[in-house]
Structures are given as C-alpha cells and as structure tokens.
Amino acid sequence: MLPRTPYDRHVAACLAALACDADPAVPAMAGSVTAPERDAAPCCLVFSPHPDDEALVGGLSLRLRQRHGWRVVNVAVTLGSRLERRAARWDEAQACCAYLGFELVSPTGVAGQALERITPEAARADPSHWAGAVQAAAALLRRFQPRAVLAPHALDGHPAHVGTHHLVREALAECGSAIDAHLFWSEYWTTQTAPRLRLELESAEVAQLITACALHAGEVARHPYHLLLPALLIDSARRGTECVGSPGSTPDGTVLAALYGWERWQLGRARPMPARTLSSAEDLDALLR
C-alpha cells in the first residue's frame, strides 16, 4: 500500500473529470454557438489535416468567429487514412463546423472529397502529385483572401500535420504578394519550441470546443480525446507563461490557453511577429487589423 499524500484528492478529482462525459444526445442537439457575421467580415482560413483538428486547435478561430463576427472557413485537407470512415468523417466535420459557425470546404472543390498523401514522404516521392496539392491550396488562398491563416506548425509530430504545414507554406509562396495575412501555427501532437501567441480561453469557450470535438462521434468513440482538451490547454497556459513570456516569469493567473506560432505574410515573405500574451478580455480583432 502506497502512503497517502495531501494530493490524493487532487489526482482523484482529475481522473474523475475524465470519466464524466456529457449525455451523448447533447452534441447532436447543439445549435450554432456564434453570432452573425459582420458586414465585409475578414476571413480566417483554417487548414485542418484531419476532420476534428478545426476544433482541437480552434480557440483562436472560435474567438474570431464568435466575438468579432469573422468569417471562418475550414479546409478539410484530408479525410484520414481509413477509406471506410471518410464519408462519415465529412458528415461529422459538417456537424462540427455548423455548431462552431464555420464554413466547410474541400480543397478538391467537391464536397465529401479531400486530398490524398499530404505528407513529407509523399512530397518527395511524387513531386507531380504534391505540386497539384499545392496549387489546390493556393487556389483557396486566392479565393478567400484571408486576413488570418491557421495550420499546424512545422514539427507537429504527425505526418499529415507536418505535410499540411509545408503545403500551406508552399501555397503562400505560390501566391506571393497576392496574400497579406497573419499566419498562426497550431500545436497538437508536438509542442513548438518558440510559440509567439498565448491566447487565454474562457471555460465556456473550451466547453464549446469539447462539444464540437464530440460531434466527431466516430472518432471520440474510438478515443475520447475531447475530454483531454482541458488538460492540454492547462499545460499550454503553464508553458506559455515562460515560452511566450520570459524564463522565470511569474504566472498571471491564466488557467486555460492556446499557443500559436505567429508570423505575418506580406509582400511575398513571412516575418515573425513579436511574442504576445492576450487575455480573454483583450481584443483579438484589433490585434489583427
């Protein structure tokens, strides 16, 4: 028998939270959480390696859509590797995006379809296939003229996430000076060493992201990763205190936060933006004007 400690109840409470799932009927009944788009709304273009990534890293895009009336367009870059799940994954992505108030588009231009083999290995092995994928992504950038682009960072630990990063980078280079946008690089599978933005999230926003994840019903039935999202965001708040701030910084009381790399694409090149912590009370829209 291990000795008792003052933190036994703390650990038990954390484990109990993971076992406390919502009524499975609730997500299916959920309506959109967002306010109407404002006139001439700026666009945030999200490149999701898989359906569900739009929710897992969606703190920034949800904030822009819900508080500031931006147009958010989610690109389903791939539909995953399991052929038998692809139709269902598109349907789940539609439900998730409808709940969050996002639009859903296919990079192929055909609803229910997506790109194949978006990995660094495929880019090396089949340059012609890769060039076609880059052109498809560039066409979306030209079409939507986003003010913000959201995609995984360069070392995000999953071949499709790394591939999506390079796809977006190359598509931006293809567009050159035709695009003027803030680039936000998300993290999920692997943390990034030098995030530039720590965005504090409210508990209600995190609950909305969990609900959106739960609408990917087939995926959370396989692995209830939606319940782990608060743990990820709690740890991001901890790391961001010193990785976005400075080593030895005193915590500011932020409990939940999302971390992003941040660059500005302008005149055909990317330049890093100054590191910034943004509280839930501050105006993200004003930061991107």
C-alpha positions as a Markdown table, in Angstrom:
| # | Residue | x | y | z |
|---|---|---|---|---|
| 1 | Met | 0.0 | 0.0 | 0.0 |
| 2 | Leu | 1.4 | 3.4 | -1.0 |
| 3 | Pro | 1.4 | 6.1 | 1.7 |
| 4 | Arg | -1.3 | 8.7 | 1.4 |
| 5 | Thr | -0.4 | 12.2 | 0.4 |
| 6 | Pro | -2.0 | 15.7 | 0.6 |
| 7 | Tyr | -2.7 | 15.5 | -3.1 |
| 8 | Asp | -4.6 | 12.2 | -3.3 |
| 9 | Arg | -7.9 | 14.0 | -3.7 |
| 10 | His | -6.5 | 16.3 | -6.4 |
| 11 | Val | -5.4 | 13.3 | -8.5 |
| 12 | Ala | -8.7 | 11.6 | -7.9 |
| 13 | Ala | -10.7 | 14.7 | -9.0 |
| 14 | Cys | -8.7 | 14.9 | -12.2 |
| 15 | Leu | -9.3 | 11.3 | -13.0 |
| 16 | Ala | -13.0 | 11.6 | -12.2 |
| 17 | Ala | -13.3 | 14.5 | -14.6 |
| 18 | Leu | -12.1 | 12.3 | -17.5 |
| 19 | Ala | -14.8 | 9.8 | -16.6 |
| 20 | Cys | -17.5 | 12.5 | -16.5 |
| 21 | Asp | -18.8 | 12.6 | -20.1 |
| 22 | Ala | -21.8 | 14.5 | -21.3 |
| 23 | Asp | -25.0 | 13.0 | -22.3 |
| 24 | Pro | -24.3 | 11.7 | -25.9 |
| 25 | Ala | -27.5 | 13.2 | -27.1 |
| 26 | Val | -26.5 | 16.7 | -26.2 |
| 27 | Pro | -24.0 | 17.3 | -29.0 |
| 28 | Ala | -26.5 | 16.2 | -31.7 |
| 29 | Met | -29.0 | 18.7 | -30.3 |
| 30 | Ala | -26.5 | 21.6 | -30.1 |
| 31 | Gly | -27.2 | 24.7 | -32.2 |
| 32 | Ser | -24.6 | 27.1 | -33.5 |
| 33 | Val | -22.7 | 29.0 | -30.8 |
| 34 | Thr | -21.7 | 32.0 | -32.8 |
| 35 | Ala | -23.0 | 35.5 | -33.6 |
| 36 | Pro | -23.8 | 36.6 | -37.1 |
| 37 | Glu | -21.0 | 37.5 | -39.5 |
| 38 | Arg | -20.4 | 41.3 | -39.6 |
| 39 | Asp | -20.6 | 43.2 | -42.9 |
| 40 | Ala | -17.5 | 42.7 | -45.0 |
| 41 | Ala | -16.2 | 40.2 | -42.5 |
| 42 | Pro | -12.5 | 39.4 | -42.7 |
| 43 | Cys | -11.7 | 35.7 | -43.3 |
| 44 | Cys | -9.8 | 33.2 | -41.2 |
| 45 | Leu | -8.8 | 30.2 | -43.4 |
| 46 | Val | -8.2 | 27.0 | -41.4 |
| 47 | Phe | -6.2 | 24.2 | -42.9 |
| 48 | Ser | -7.2 | 21.1 | -41.0 |
| 49 | Pro | -5.0 | 18.0 | -41.6 |
| 50 | His | -7.9 | 15.8 | -40.5 |
| 51 | Pro | -11.6 | 16.4 | -39.5 |
| 52 | Asp | -11.6 | 17.3 | -35.8 |
| 53 | Asp | -8.4 | 19.5 | -36.0 |
| 54 | Glu | -10.7 | 22.5 | -36.6 |
| 55 | Ala | -12.0 | 22.0 | -33.0 |
| 56 | Leu | -8.9 | 20.7 | -31.3 |
| 57 | Val | -6.8 | 23.9 | -32.1 |
| 58 | Gly | -9.8 | 26.2 | -32.7 |
| 59 | Gly | -9.5 | 28.6 | -29.8 |
| 60 | Leu | -8.3 | 31.4 | -32.0 |
| 61 | Ser | -10.7 | 30.8 | -34.9 |
| 62 | Leu | -13.7 | 30.4 | -32.5 |
| 63 | Arg | -12.8 | 33.7 | -30.8 |
| 64 | Leu | -12.7 | 35.5 | -34.1 |
| 65 | Arg | -16.0 | 34.0 | -35.2 |
| 66 | Gln | -17.9 | 34.2 | -32.0 |
| 67 | Arg | -16.8 | 37.6 | -30.6 |
| 68 | His | -15.8 | 39.5 | -33.7 |
| 69 | Gly | -18.1 | 38.2 | -36.4 |
| 70 | Trp | -15.3 | 37.0 | -38.7 |
| 71 | Arg | -15.9 | 34.5 | -41.5 |
| 72 | Val | -14.1 | 31.2 | -40.7 |
| 73 | Val | -13.6 | 28.7 | -43.5 |
| 74 | Asn | -12.3 | 25.3 | -42.6 |
| 75 | Val | -10.5 | 23.3 | -45.3 |
| 76 | Ala | -10.7 | 19.5 | -44.8 |
| 77 | Val | -7.2 | 18.9 | -46.2 |
| 78 | Thr | -7.6 | 15.1 | -45.8 |
| 79 | Leu | -10.4 | 12.8 | -44.6 |
| 80 | Gly | -8.0 | 10.4 | -42.8 |
| 81 | Ser | -6.4 | 7.1 | -43.9 |
| 82 | Arg | -9.4 | 4.8 | -43.3 |
| 83 | Leu | -11.4 | 4.6 | -46.5 |
| 84 | Glu | -14.5 | 3.2 | -44.9 |
| 85 | Arg | -14.7 | 6.2 | -42.5 |
| 86 | Arg | -14.2 | 9.0 | -45.0 |
| 87 | Ala | -17.9 | 9.7 | -45.8 |
| 88 | Ala | -18.8 | 9.7 | -42.1 |
| 89 | Arg | -15.8 | 11.9 | -41.3 |
| 90 | Trp | -17.0 | 14.5 | -43.8 |
| 91 | Asp | -20.5 | 14.4 | -42.3 |
| 92 | Glu | -19.0 | 14.8 | -38.8 |
| 93 | Ala | -16.9 | 17.7 | -40.0 |
| 94 | Gln | -20.1 | 19.3 | -41.4 |
| 95 | Ala | -21.9 | 19.0 | -38.0 |
| 96 | Cys | -18.8 | 20.3 | -36.1 |
| 97 | Cys | -18.5 | 23.3 | -38.4 |
| 98 | Ala | -22.2 | 24.1 | -38.3 |
| 99 | Tyr | -22.0 | 24.1 | -34.5 |
| 100 | Leu | -19.0 | 26.4 | -34.5 |
| 101 | Gly | -20.4 | 28.7 | -37.2 |
| 102 | Phe | -17.6 | 27.8 | -39.6 |
| 103 | Glu | -17.9 | 27.0 | -43.3 |
| 104 | Leu | -16.5 | 23.7 | -44.6 |
| 105 | Val | -14.8 | 23.4 | -48.0 |
| 106 | Ser | -12.9 | 20.7 | -49.8 |
| 107 | Pro | -9.6 | 21.5 | -51.5 |
| 108 | Thr | -10.7 | 19.5 | -54.5 |
| 109 | Gly | -13.9 | 21.6 | -55.0 |
| 110 | Val | -16.1 | 18.5 | -54.5 |
| 111 | Ala | -17.9 | 18.2 | -51.2 |
| 112 | Gly | -17.1 | 14.9 | -49.4 |
| 113 | Gln | -13.7 | 14.6 | -51.1 |
| 114 | Ala | -10.2 | 15.8 | -49.9 |
| 115 | Leu | -6.6 | 15.5 | -50.8 |
| 116 | Glu | -4.5 | 12.3 | -50.6 |
| 117 | Arg | -1.0 | 11.6 | -49.3 |
| 118 | Ile | -0.3 | 15.0 | -47.7 |
| 119 | Thr | 3.0 | 14.0 | -46.0 |
| 120 | Pro | 6.6 | 15.0 | -46.4 |
| 121 | Glu | 7.4 | 11.5 | -47.7 |
| 122 | Ala | 4.7 | 11.8 | -50.4 |
| 123 | Ala | 6.0 | 15.2 | -51.5 |
| 124 | Arg | 9.5 | 13.7 | -52.1 |
| 125 | Ala | 8.2 | 10.5 | -53.7 |
| 126 | Asp | 5.7 | 12.1 | -56.1 |
| 127 | Pro | 6.5 | 15.7 | -56.9 |
| 128 | Ser | 3.8 | 15.9 | -59.5 |
| 129 | His | 1.1 | 14.9 | -57.1 |
| 130 | Trp | 2.4 | 17.3 | -54.5 |
| 131 | Ala | 2.5 | 20.2 | -57.0 |
| 132 | Gly | -1.2 | 19.6 | -57.7 |
| 133 | Ala | -2.0 | 19.7 | -54.0 |
| 134 | Val | -0.1 | 23.0 | -53.6 |
| 135 | Gln | -2.0 | 24.5 | -56.5 |
| 136 | Ala | -5.3 | 23.5 | -54.9 |
| 137 | Ala | -4.3 | 25.1 | -51.6 |
| 138 | Ala | -3.1 | 28.3 | -53.4 |
| 139 | Ala | -6.4 | 28.5 | -55.2 |
| 140 | Leu | -8.2 | 28.6 | -51.9 |
| 141 | Leu | -5.9 | 31.3 | -50.6 |
| 142 | Arg | -6.6 | 33.4 | -53.7 |
| 143 | Arg | -10.3 | 32.8 | -53.5 |
| 144 | Phe | -10.8 | 33.7 | -49.8 |
| 145 | Gln | -8.1 | 36.3 | -49.4 |
| 146 | Pro | -7.8 | 35.5 | -45.7 |
| 147 | Arg | -6.6 | 38.0 | -43.1 |
| 148 | Ala | -5.6 | 35.1 | -40.9 |
| 149 | Val | -4.4 | 31.5 | -41.8 |
| 150 | Leu | -4.4 | 28.7 | -39.2 |
| 151 | Ala | -2.4 | 25.5 | -39.8 |
| 152 | Pro | -0.1 | 23.1 | -37.8 |
| 153 | His | 3.4 | 24.1 | -37.0 |
| 154 | Ala | 6.4 | 22.6 | -38.9 |
| 155 | Leu | 7.2 | 19.8 | -36.4 |
| 156 | Asp | 3.7 | 18.9 | -35.2 |
| 157 | Gly | 4.6 | 15.2 | -34.8 |
| 158 | His | 2.2 | 13.6 | -37.3 |
| 159 | Pro | 3.0 | 13.2 | -41.0 |
| 160 | Ala | -0.3 | 14.7 | -42.2 |
| 161 | His | 0.2 | 17.7 | -39.8 |
| 162 | Val | 3.8 | 18.3 | -40.9 |
| 163 | Gly | 2.7 | 17.8 | -44.5 |
| 164 | Thr | -0.1 | 20.3 | -44.1 |
| 165 | His | 2.3 | 22.9 | -42.8 |
| 166 | His | 4.5 | 22.6 | -45.8 |
| 167 | Leu | 1.6 | 22.5 | -48.1 |
| 168 | Val | 0.4 | 25.9 | -46.8 |
| 169 | Arg | 3.9 | 27.4 | -46.8 |
| 170 | Glu | 4.4 | 26.4 | -50.4 |
| 171 | Ala | 0.9 | 27.6 | -51.4 |
| 172 | Leu | 1.7 | 31.0 | -49.8 |
| 173 | Ala | 4.9 | 31.2 | -51.8 |
| 174 | Glu | 2.9 | 30.4 | -55.0 |
| 175 | Cys | 0.6 | 33.3 | -54.2 |
| 176 | Gly | 3.4 | 35.7 | -53.4 |
| 177 | Ser | 2.3 | 39.2 | -52.8 |
| 178 | Ala | -1.3 | 38.5 | -53.6 |
| 179 | Ile | -1.9 | 37.4 | -50.0 |
| 180 | Asp | -1.5 | 39.6 | -46.9 |
| 181 | Ala | -2.3 | 37.6 | -43.8 |
| 182 | His | -1.4 | 36.7 | -40.3 |
| 183 | Leu | -0.1 | 33.1 | -40.1 |
| 184 | Phe | -0.9 | 31.2 | -36.9 |
| 185 | Trp | 0.8 | 27.8 | -36.4 |
| 186 | Ser | -1.1 | 25.5 | -34.1 |
| 187 | Glu | 0.2 | 22.6 | -32.0 |
| 188 | Tyr | -1.4 | 19.3 | -31.0 |
| 189 | Trp | 0.8 | 16.3 | -31.4 |
| 190 | Thr | 4.1 | 18.0 | -30.5 |
| 191 | Thr | 4.7 | 21.3 | -28.8 |
| 192 | Gln | 6.6 | 24.1 | -30.6 |
| 193 | Thr | 9.8 | 25.4 | -29.0 |
| 194 | Ala | 9.0 | 29.1 | -29.7 |
| 195 | Pro | 5.3 | 29.9 | -29.8 |
| 196 | Arg | 4.6 | 33.6 | -30.3 |
| 197 | Leu | 1.0 | 34.0 | -29.1 |
| 198 | Arg | -0.6 | 32.8 | -25.8 |
| 199 | Leu | -4.3 | 33.2 | -26.1 |
| 200 | Glu | -6.3 | 32.9 | -22.9 |
| 201 | Leu | -9.5 | 31.0 | -23.3 |
| 202 | Glu | -12.6 | 31.1 | -21.1 |
| 203 | Ser | -14.0 | 27.9 | -19.7 |
| 204 | Ala | -17.2 | 28.4 | -21.8 |
| 205 | Glu | -15.1 | 28.6 | -25.0 |
| 206 | Val | -13.3 | 25.4 | -24.0 |
| 207 | Ala | -16.7 | 23.6 | -23.3 |
| 208 | Gln | -17.8 | 24.7 | -26.8 |
| 209 | Leu | -14.6 | 23.2 | -28.4 |
| 210 | Ile | -15.2 | 20.0 | -26.5 |
| 211 | Thr | -18.8 | 19.8 | -27.7 |
| 212 | Ala | -17.5 | 20.5 | -31.2 |
| 213 | Cys | -15.0 | 17.6 | -30.9 |
| 214 | Ala | -17.7 | 15.3 | -29.6 |
| 215 | Leu | -19.6 | 15.9 | -32.8 |
| 216 | His | -16.9 | 13.8 | -34.5 |
| 217 | Ala | -18.7 | 10.9 | -33.0 |
| 218 | Gly | -16.9 | 8.0 | -34.6 |
| 219 | Glu | -13.5 | 9.4 | -33.6 |
| 220 | Val | -14.4 | 10.1 | -29.9 |
| 221 | Ala | -16.0 | 6.6 | -29.7 |
| 222 | Arg | -12.5 | 5.2 | -30.6 |
| 223 | His | -10.7 | 7.6 | -28.3 |
| 224 | Pro | -12.4 | 10.1 | -26.0 |
| 225 | Tyr | -9.7 | 12.8 | -26.7 |
| 226 | His | -12.3 | 15.6 | -26.4 |
| 227 | Leu | -12.2 | 15.1 | -22.7 |
| 228 | Leu | -8.5 | 15.6 | -22.6 |
| 229 | Leu | -8.6 | 19.1 | -24.2 |
| 230 | Pro | -8.7 | 21.0 | -20.9 |
| 231 | Ala | -5.6 | 19.2 | -19.8 |
| 232 | Leu | -3.8 | 20.2 | -23.0 |
| 233 | Leu | -4.9 | 23.9 | -22.6 |
| 234 | Ile | -3.9 | 24.0 | -18.9 |
| 235 | Asp | -0.5 | 22.8 | -19.8 |
| 236 | Ser | -0.3 | 25.3 | -22.6 |
| 237 | Ala | -1.1 | 28.1 | -20.2 |
| 238 | Arg | 1.8 | 26.9 | -18.0 |
| 239 | Arg | 4.3 | 26.6 | -20.8 |
| 240 | Gly | 3.2 | 29.9 | -22.4 |
| 241 | Thr | 3.9 | 31.8 | -19.2 |
| 242 | Glu | 7.7 | 31.4 | -19.9 |
| 243 | Cys | 7.8 | 30.3 | -23.6 |
| 244 | Val | 5.9 | 33.3 | -24.8 |
| 245 | Gly | 6.8 | 35.4 | -21.9 |
| 246 | Ser | 10.3 | 35.2 | -20.5 |
| 247 | Pro | 12.0 | 32.5 | -18.5 |
| 248 | Gly | 11.2 | 32.9 | -14.8 |
| 249 | Ser | 8.1 | 34.9 | -15.4 |
| 250 | Thr | 5.5 | 34.9 | -12.6 |
| 251 | Pro | 2.2 | 33.2 | -13.6 |
| 252 | Asp | -0.5 | 35.7 | -14.3 |
| 253 | Gly | -3.5 | 33.5 | -13.2 |
| 254 | Thr | -4.3 | 32.2 | -16.7 |
| 255 | Val | -5.6 | 28.6 | -16.4 |
| 256 | Leu | -6.6 | 27.8 | -20.0 |
| 257 | Ala | -4.7 | 29.0 | -23.0 |
| 258 | Ala | -3.9 | 28.0 | -26.6 |
| 259 | Leu | -0.4 | 28.5 | -28.0 |
| 260 | Tyr | 0.3 | 29.5 | -31.6 |
| 261 | Gly | 3.3 | 30.4 | -33.7 |
| 262 | Trp | 2.7 | 33.8 | -35.3 |
| 263 | Glu | 4.1 | 35.4 | -38.5 |
| 264 | Arg | 2.9 | 38.0 | -40.9 |
| 265 | Trp | 2.9 | 37.1 | -44.6 |
| 266 | Gln | 3.3 | 40.3 | -46.6 |
| 267 | Leu | 4.9 | 41.2 | -49.9 |
| 268 | Gly | 5.6 | 37.5 | -50.6 |
| 269 | Arg | 7.5 | 36.7 | -47.4 |
| 270 | Ala | 6.9 | 35.8 | -43.8 |
| 271 | Arg | 8.3 | 37.7 | -40.9 |
| 272 | Pro | 8.0 | 36.8 | -37.2 |
| 273 | Met | 5.6 | 38.8 | -35.0 |
| 274 | Pro | 6.5 | 40.0 | -31.5 |
| 275 | Ala | 5.6 | 37.5 | -28.8 |
| 276 | Arg | 2.4 | 38.4 | -27.2 |
| 277 | Thr | 0.1 | 37.2 | -24.4 |
| 278 | Leu | -3.6 | 38.1 | -24.9 |
| 279 | Ser | -6.0 | 37.8 | -22.1 |
| 280 | Ser | -9.6 | 36.8 | -22.6 |
| 281 | Ala | -10.6 | 40.4 | -22.0 |
| 282 | Glu | -8.4 | 41.8 | -24.8 |
| 283 | Asp | -9.5 | 42.4 | -28.4 |
| 284 | Leu | -8.0 | 39.8 | -30.8 |
| 285 | Asp | -9.7 | 41.6 | -33.7 |
| 286 | Ala | -7.9 | 44.8 | -33.0 |
| 287 | Leu | -4.6 | 43.0 | -32.9 |
| 288 | Leu | -5.0 | 41.8 | -36.5 |
| 289 | Arg | -6.2 | 45.0 | -38.1 |
